[in-house]
Amino acid sequence: MRFLIAVIDTKSNSATGDEGEAIDAFNDKLEANGHWVFACGIDSPKTATVIDNRLGAGLITEGPLFDSEEYMSGFWIIKADSLDQAKELAVEGSKACNRKVEVRPLLGN
């Protein structure tokens, strides 16, 4: 099964040097244990563009869909045998990046 571990922060690219090293070590552990799929940071919502072309509406709105102080600033896509295992990995990821995280199953596993 695949899961999303979303990193929650109030700014993007905010990891300190120590946090970056801990994230790298966590990424290495994910790879070594066959859990790694993909990970990256995400720019802030102020850089977002919302596009709604349902029924050819062609609506383009600069800015985020939701205005919130906290937002997803990065993510991991992982493989895990169960939701419980994914939660355990998310706990480790939260400690590594020193941020709150949210874990959710991906559909179509």
VEXKOLDREN-915524 format. One record per residue: chain; z, x, y of N, C-alpha, C in turn; residue number from 1. Coordinates in Angstrom, 1 decimal. Each point is the difference from the previous one (the first is absolute). Layout:
BEGIN
unit,n.zz,n.xx,n.yy,ca.zz,ca.xx,ca.yy,c.zz,c.xx,c.yy,pos
A,Z,X,Y,Z,X,Y,Z,X,Y,NUM
...
//
This chain:
BEGIN
unit,n.zz,n.xx,n.yy,ca.zz,ca.xx,ca.yy,c.zz,c.xx,c.yy,pos
A,0.0,0.8,-1.2,0.0,-0.8,1.2,0.0,0.9,1.2,1
A,-0.6,-0.5,1.1,0.0,0.7,1.3,0.8,-0.7,1.0,2
A,0.6,0.8,0.9,0.9,-0.6,1.0,-0.2,0.7,1.4,3
A,0.2,-0.7,1.0,0.0,0.5,1.4,1.5,0.3,0.4,4
A,0.2,1.2,0.5,1.3,0.3,0.6,-0.3,0.3,1.5,5
A,0.3,-1.0,0.8,-0.3,0.1,1.5,1.2,0.6,0.7,6
A,-0.3,1.0,0.8,1.0,0.7,0.8,0.2,-0.8,1.4,7
A,1.2,-0.4,0.3,0.3,-0.8,1.2,0.6,0.9,1.1,8
A,-0.6,0.0,1.2,0.5,0.9,1.0,-0.3,-0.7,1.4,9
A,0.4,0.7,1.1,-0.2,-0.5,1.3,-1.1,0.8,0.7,10
A,-0.5,1.1,-0.7,-1.1,0.8,0.6,-0.7,0.7,-1.2,11
A,-1.2,0.4,0.3,-0.8,0.6,-1.1,0.2,1.6,0.1,12
A,-0.3,0.6,-1.1,0.0,1.5,-0.1,1.3,0.6,0.6,13
A,1.2,-0.6,-0.4,1.2,0.4,0.6,0.9,0.8,-0.9,14
A,-0.5,0.4,-1.2,0.8,0.8,-0.9,0.4,1.4,0.6,15
A,1.2,0.4,-0.2,0.5,1.3,0.5,-0.5,1.0,-1.1,16
A,0.2,1.3,0.3,-0.4,1.0,-1.0,0.7,-0.1,-1.3,17
A,1.3,-0.3,0.0,0.7,-0.2,-1.2,-0.5,-1.2,-0.8,18
A,-0.2,-1.1,0.8,-0.5,-1.2,-0.7,-1.4,0.2,-0.6,19
A,-0.8,0.7,0.7,-1.4,0.3,-0.5,0.1,0.8,-1.3,20
A,0.9,1.0,-0.1,0.2,0.8,-1.2,0.5,-0.9,-1.1,21
A,1.0,-1.0,0.3,0.5,-0.9,-1.0,-1.1,-0.9,-0.5,22
A,-0.9,-0.5,0.9,-1.1,-0.8,-0.4,-1.0,0.7,-0.9,23
A,-0.3,1.3,0.4,-0.9,0.8,-0.9,0.6,0.1,-1.4,24
A,1.3,0.3,-0.1,0.7,0.1,-1.3,-0.1,-1.3,-0.8,25
A,0.2,-1.1,0.7,-0.1,-1.3,-0.7,-1.4,-0.2,-0.4,26
A,-1.0,0.3,0.8,-1.4,-0.2,-0.4,-0.3,0.9,-1.2,27
A,0.5,1.2,-0.1,-0.2,0.9,-1.1,0.6,-0.6,-1.3,28
A,1.2,-0.6,0.2,0.7,-0.6,-1.2,-0.8,-1.2,-0.5,29
A,-0.5,-0.8,1.0,-0.9,-1.2,-0.4,-1.2,0.5,-0.8,30
A,-0.6,1.1,0.5,-1.2,0.5,-0.7,0.3,0.6,-1.4,31
A,1.1,0.8,-0.1,0.4,0.6,-1.2,0.4,-1.0,-1.1,32
A,0.5,-1.2,0.4,0.4,-1.0,-0.9,-1.0,-1.1,-0.2,33
A,-1.2,0.1,0.5,-1.1,-0.9,-0.2,0.1,-1.3,0.8,34
A,0.8,0.0,1.1,0.2,-1.2,0.8,-0.9,0.0,1.2,35
A,-0.6,1.1,0.4,-0.7,0.2,1.2,-1.4,-0.7,-0.1,36
A,-0.3,-0.8,1.0,-1.4,-0.5,0.2,-0.5,0.4,1.4,37
A,0.7,-0.3,1.1,-0.4,0.4,1.3,1.1,-0.2,1.0,38
A,0.0,0.7,1.1,1.0,-0.2,1.0,-0.6,0.5,1.4,39
A,0.5,-0.6,1.0,-0.4,0.5,1.4,0.8,-0.7,1.0,40
A,0.0,0.6,1.2,0.6,-0.6,1.2,-1.0,-1.0,0.7,41
A,0.5,-0.8,0.8,-0.9,-1.0,0.7,0.3,0.1,1.5,42
A,-1.0,-0.1,0.8,0.2,0.1,1.5,0.8,-1.3,0.4,43
A,0.5,0.0,1.3,0.8,-1.1,0.5,-0.8,-1.2,0.1,44
A,0.7,-1.2,0.0,-0.7,-1.3,0.2,-0.8,-0.1,1.3,45
A,0.4,0.8,1.1,-0.7,-0.1,1.2,-1.4,0.4,-0.1,46
A,-0.4,0.7,-1.1,-1.4,0.4,-0.2,-0.8,-1.0,-0.8,47
A,0.7,-1.1,-0.4,-0.6,-0.9,-0.9,-1.0,-0.9,0.7,48
A,-1.0,-0.5,-0.8,-0.9,-1.1,0.4,0.0,-1.1,-1.0,49
A,0.2,-1.2,0.4,0.0,-1.1,-1.0,-1.4,-0.7,0.2,50
A,-0.6,-0.1,-1.2,-1.4,-0.7,0.0,0.1,-1.2,-0.8,51
A,-0.5,-1.1,0.5,0.0,-1.3,-0.7,-1.5,-0.5,0.1,52
A,-0.7,0.2,-1.1,-1.4,-0.5,-0.1,-0.1,-1.1,-1.0,53
A,1.0,-0.7,-0.2,-0.1,-1.2,-0.9,-0.9,-1.0,0.7,54
A,-0.9,-0.5,-0.8,-1.1,-0.9,0.4,-0.8,0.5,1.2,55
A,-0.1,1.3,0.0,-0.8,0.7,1.0,0.6,0.0,1.4,56
A,1.3,-0.2,0.1,0.7,-0.1,1.4,-0.2,1.2,0.8,57
A,0.0,1.2,-0.6,-0.2,1.2,0.8,1.1,0.4,0.9,58
A,1.2,-0.4,-0.3,1.1,0.3,0.9,0.6,1.4,-0.2,59
A,0.1,0.7,1.1,0.5,1.4,-0.1,1.1,0.1,1.0,60
A,1.2,0.3,-0.4,1.2,0.1,0.8,0.6,1.4,-0.1,61
A,0.1,0.7,1.1,0.6,1.3,0.1,1.5,-0.1,-0.2,62
A,0.6,0.8,-0.8,1.4,-0.1,-0.2,0.4,-0.5,-1.4,63
A,1.3,0.0,-0.3,0.4,-0.3,-1.4,0.0,-1.6,-0.2,64
A,0.0,-0.3,-1.3,0.1,-1.4,-0.3,1.4,-0.5,0.3,65
A,1.1,0.8,-0.3,1.3,-0.4,0.3,0.6,1.1,1.0,66
A,0.8,-0.5,1.0,0.6,0.9,0.9,1.5,0.2,-0.5,67
A,0.3,1.2,-0.4,1.4,0.3,-0.5,0.3,1.4,0.3,68
A,1.3,0.2,0.2,0.5,1.4,0.3,-0.2,0.9,-1.3,69
A,0.3,-0.6,-1.2,-0.2,0.7,-1.2,-1.3,-0.4,-0.6,70
A,-0.7,1.0,-0.7,-1.2,-0.3,-0.6,-0.3,1.0,-1.1,71
A,-1.0,-0.2,-0.8,-0.4,0.9,-1.1,-0.6,1.3,0.6,72
A,0.6,1.1,-0.2,-0.5,1.2,0.6,-0.6,1.0,-1.0,73
A,0.0,-0.4,-1.3,-0.6,0.7,-1.1,0.3,-0.7,-1.3,74
A,-0.6,0.6,-1.0,0.2,-0.7,-1.3,-0.4,0.9,-1.2,75
A,0.6,-0.3,-1.1,-0.4,0.6,-1.3,-0.6,-1.2,-0.8,76
A,-1.0,0.3,-0.8,-0.5,-0.8,-1.1,0.4,0.7,-1.3,77
A,0.8,-0.6,-0.8,0.5,0.7,-1.2,-0.3,-0.8,-1.2,78
A,0.1,0.7,-1.2,-0.1,-0.7,-1.3,1.4,0.1,-0.6,79
A,0.5,-1.2,-0.5,1.3,0.0,-0.7,-0.1,-1.0,-1.1,80
A,0.9,0.2,-1.0,0.0,-0.9,-1.2,0.5,-1.4,0.3,81
A,0.8,-0.1,1.1,0.7,-1.3,0.3,0.4,0.0,1.4,82
A,0.4,-1.2,0.5,0.5,-0.2,1.3,1.3,0.8,0.2,83
A,0.8,0.0,-1.0,1.3,0.8,0.0,-0.3,1.5,0.2,84
A,-1.0,0.5,-0.7,-0.3,1.4,0.2,-0.6,0.3,1.4,85
A,-0.8,-0.9,0.5,-0.5,0.1,1.3,1.1,0.0,1.1,86
A,1.0,-0.9,-0.2,1.1,0.0,0.9,0.8,1.3,0.0,87
A,0.2,0.5,-1.2,0.6,1.3,-0.1,-0.7,1.1,0.8,88
A,-1.3,0.0,-0.2,-0.8,1.0,0.7,0.0,-0.3,1.5,89
A,0.0,-1.3,0.4,0.1,-0.3,1.4,1.4,0.5,0.6,90
A,1.0,-0.1,-0.7,1.3,0.5,0.4,-0.1,1.5,0.3,91
A,-0.7,0.7,-0.9,-0.2,1.5,0.2,-0.9,0.2,1.3,92
A,-1.0,-0.8,0.1,-0.9,0.2,1.1,0.7,-0.3,1.4,93
A,0.9,-1.0,0.0,0.7,-0.3,1.2,0.9,1.1,0.4,94
A,0.7,0.6,-1.0,0.8,1.2,0.3,-0.8,1.2,0.5,95
A,-1.2,0.2,-0.7,-0.8,1.1,0.4,-0.5,-0.1,1.5,96
A,-0.5,-1.1,0.3,-0.5,-0.2,1.4,1.0,-0.4,1.0,97
A,1.2,-0.3,-0.5,1.1,-0.4,0.9,-0.3,-1.3,0.8,98
A,-0.7,-0.9,-0.6,-0.4,-1.3,0.6,0.2,-1.1,-1.0,99
A,0.0,-1.2,0.6,0.0,-1.2,-0.9,-1.4,-0.1,-0.7,100
A,0.0,-0.5,-1.2,-1.3,-0.3,-0.6,0.0,-1.4,-0.6,101
A,-1.2,-0.5,-0.2,-0.1,-1.3,-0.7,-1.0,0.3,-1.2,102
A,0.4,-0.5,-1.2,-0.8,0.2,-1.2,-0.6,-1.4,-0.4,103
A,-1.3,0.0,-0.3,-0.6,-1.3,-0.4,-1.1,0.3,-1.1,104
A,0.0,-0.8,-1.0,-1.1,0.1,-1.0,-1.4,-0.2,0.6,105
A,-0.9,0.8,-0.5,-1.4,-0.3,0.4,-0.6,-1.0,-1.0,106
A,-0.7,-0.9,0.5,-0.6,-1.1,-0.9,-1.3,0.6,-0.7,107
A,-0.3,-0.5,-1.1,-1.2,0.5,-0.8,0.3,1.3,-0.7,108
A,1.2,0.2,-0.4,0.4,1.3,-0.7,-0.7,-0.1,-1.4,109
//
